[in-house]
Amino acid sequence: QVQLVESGGGLVQAGGSLRLSCTASAVTFAIDVMGWYRQAPGKQRELVATISSVGRTNYADSVKGRFTISGDSAKKTVSLQMNSLKPEDTAVYYCNAQRIRFPPFNIWGQGTQVTVSS
């Protein structure tokens, strides 16, 4: 069964750092884009950062300069290094894997909680 397994969430004080990791298992076809999204209470899920199979990255303006996404397309893994965390970064973070080519798919992880205290 295709799934994404996330790890690395937790509680940290403002200004601290956390690293999230995600591994795709049982994925037969190559993944085109992997990334992280987050959803805070009462808000819609939003993009945090993505990385393509050729290494192209994309970041939300709110995390540029603080978060760094990295990935290994062969190993089907993606990580998010989060520095200088702010209370407004508090959310459930979801790993995502997409294949745009045929056969397409869009897979989500179960989510990991990140809480930043002030």
Summary of the structure (lengths in Angstrom):
residues: 118
radius of gyration: 13.8
end to end distance: 39.7
largest distance: 45.6
contacts: 347
relative contact order: 0.32
helix: 3%
strand: 55%
